[in-house]
Every structure is written in C-alpha cells, then in structure tokens.
Amino acid sequence: MSRPPLHALQGFVAAARLGNLSRAAESLNLTVSALSHQMRGLETRLGQQLLVRNSRGIGLTADGERLLERIAPHLDAIAQALQPYAARHDNVLTVSATASMTSAWLVPRLGDFLATHPQIEINLQSSAAVVDFARDGGVDAALRIGFGHWPGVTAEHLFDEWLVPMASPALVARMGDTPLRDWPLLGDPDGQWNRWFAHRGLEPPTRYIAYFDDSEAHHRAALDGVGVALGRLTRARLLLDSGQLVTLSDERLKTDYAHWLVYPPRSASHRGLLAFREWLHGKAREHARHMEQTTSAGADGAGKRR
C-alpha cells in the first residue's frame, strides 16, 4: 500500500481531536467538503471506517482510536520540530480568550490599542478551552482566569475578580425587601454562594432554583429575570452600567482566582506582544483601581439585603 498523504492524516487528527468537521476544517483553512473528501479517501485507502457521526458531531471507531493513538504523537513531534522555522510576523498578534472576557472587557478597550499601534493586527480567538501552545503554534498569547499555575508558560497577573449578587430590575421590583436567601438564587458549581453567606455570618439557603456550569448562561439567566446570580463584576460591568442588571449588596466578595496574561517562551520576544502586554497591564491597573474604589465606596445598585 502506498503511503497515505500527510495532509489527510493531519485532517484526521484535527477532526478526531475537535470532534467536529466544521471546526477541524476551519483550523486547517479548508472547506468542510474538502475535509470530508480527504476523510473518505483515507478510509478507502486504509479499508477501515475511522469516523462516525453522532449527535454532538463526530466520533471515532475502534480502528479510528487506534490510528489516532499511533500517529498523533508523531505529527505533534513534527509540528514542534518545525516551529522554530515557522515564518514569524511580529505585526500580527493572535490572542485566545473566552467570549465573555473578550466582549465584556477587552473589546470595549481595544480601540485605544489599535489607534496607538496601527501597524499591529490583532486576531482574537474566542474559546472556553485552555489553549495548548505546544499544539497550536498559531496562538501567541491568551487571557485566562484561574489561579495562575500553568506549566510551561509565563503567567502575568492582570487583576482580581469580585463577585456580587445581581438581578434584573424587574425581579428587584417583584421581590422588594425580601431577605436575599429567600430570593430565587442561581446556584454555581464552585460553592461561591456558600462563601458569600458565610462571609456575612448567615446560613446559606437549602436549595437553588437552577445551576449553571457556564458563566455566560449564569449571567444570562439573571438578565432574563430567572433569578439572582452571584455574578462576576468584570463579566457584568457593561450590563450594570446600562442598568440591565443591578447589584443587591454594597459588599463584594473577592474570589480565589484572577485574570492573567499567559504566553509561551517562543512569544517572549514577539514585538507585537510586547506592545500589547505593556498596554494591557496599563488597562488592567486602571480597572483594578476602579474596582477598589467601587468596593470601598459601596454598591451602585439596590442596597444591602441580608
């Protein structure tokens, strides 16, 4: 049997890892039709079915699992070996961040950076997944939220995150002066509500009306009047400023996690990143000062509720 074309094997690994032909095709700069054609050709050449469609996208057959296990480490090794020879464009900067961080914090400030650095092109990749810099050599840096302990990268602290109960004005009007623990509360999987009530010397409620493992859905439910979110101030700042959400307490709860700029060693001398890094830390300091002032000054919402 002649050797399978390398591009078909690369396409197979991308499809297997992403579990979705559309995302895999996009990552390879191919059309979905072209990638599907490659996969059919590879299966015909090997005489085995490798991929199966399911409700979430695509999965692997047993033969597909074995092929992925055998070839993926070799393709990763080739990509890593070629990385030092890749063309480098210091005027193009690719940054990965979550969609909520991008829309709520970065984009409203980004015009200032682009105005002062018109020679730099910014590519923003919105993803909830933590980028693997070793595997995705096209990403230069990332904005992450966490504890700052990621191996093999430089993590620079930007600013802390704060939590506060927040709800829609309609829900506030409906609930009036009801004690907070008797409001419809939106639970979180990290137990932050328990910390909130403990911080105030109160017993937490026995149940929550719903749980969300995604901060976007958590804040969206509060926005739609479903219940009260213990929301991230960074994520909700625009909604609070516009009056679509209001805070229910004059106290904020500092989280154990924070926001970080993260980049691999290969990006340390990237001139575009150096300019972005300096600008980003300046904006982060402004944001941190604003948060400290509002934390000490009190809430901008509906007053204190116990």
Residue, then its C-alpha position, 0 to 999 in steps of 0.5 A: m500500500s502506498r503511503p497515505p498523504l500527510h495532509a489527510l492524516q493531519g485532517f484526521v487528527a484535527a477532526a478526531r481531536l475537535g470532534n467536529l468537521s466544521r471546526a477541524a476544517e476551519s483550523l486547517n483553512l479548508t472547506v468542510s467538503a474538502l475535509s470530508h473528501q480527504m476523510r473518505g479517501l483515507e478510509t478507502r485507502l486504509g479499508q477501515q471506517l475511522l469516523v462516525r457521526n453522532s449527535r454532538g458531531i463526530g466520533l471515532t471507531a475502534d480502528g479510528e482510536r487506534l490510528l489516532e493513538r499511533i500517529a498523533p504523537h508523531l505529527d505533534a513531534i513534527a509540528q514542534a520540530l518545525q516551529p522554530y522555522a515557522a515564518r514569524h510576523d511580529n505585526v500580527l498578534t493572535v490572542s485566545a480568550t473566552a467570549s465573555m472576557t473578550s466582549a465584556w472587557l477587552v473589546p470595549r478597550l481595544g480601540d485605544f490599542l489599535a489607534t496607538h499601534p496601527q501597524i499591529e493586527i490583532n486576531l482574537q480567538s474566542s474559546a472556553a478551552v485552555v489553549d495548548f501552545a505546544r499544539d497550536g503554534g498559531v496562538d501567541a498569547a491568551l487571557r485566562i482566569g484561574f489561579g495562575h499555575w500553568p506549566g510551561v508558560t509565563a503567567e502575568h497577573l492582570f487583576d482580581e475578580w469580585l463577585v456580587p449578587m445581581a438581578s434584573p430590575a424587574l425581579v428587584a421590583r417583584m421581590g422588594d425587601t425580601p431577605l436575599r436567601d429567600w430570593p430565587l438564587l442561581g446556584d454555581p458549581d464552585g460553592q461561591w454562594n456558600r462563601w458569600f453567606a458565610h462571609r456575612g455570618l448567615e446560613p446559606p439557603t437549602r436549595y437553588i432554583a437552577y445551576f449553571d456550569d457556564s458563566e455566560a448562561h449564569h449571567r444570562a439567566a439573571l438578565d432574563g429575570v430567572g433569578v439572582a446570580l452571584g455574578r462576576l463584576t468584570r463579566a457584568r460591568l457593561l450590563l450594570d452600567s446600562g442598568q440591565l442588571v443591578t447589584l443587591s449588596d454594597e459588599r463584594l466578595k473577592t474570589d480565589y482566582a484572577h485574570w492573567l496574561v499567559y504566553p509561551p517562551r517562543s512569544a517572549s520576544h514577539r514585538g507585537l506582544l510586547a506592545f500589547r502586554e505593556w498596554l494591557h497591564g496599563k488597562a488592567r491597573e486602571h480597572a483594578r483601581h476602579m474596582e477598589q474604589t467601587t468596593s470601598a465606596g459601596a454598591d451602585g445598585a439596590g442596597k444591602r439585603r441580608 
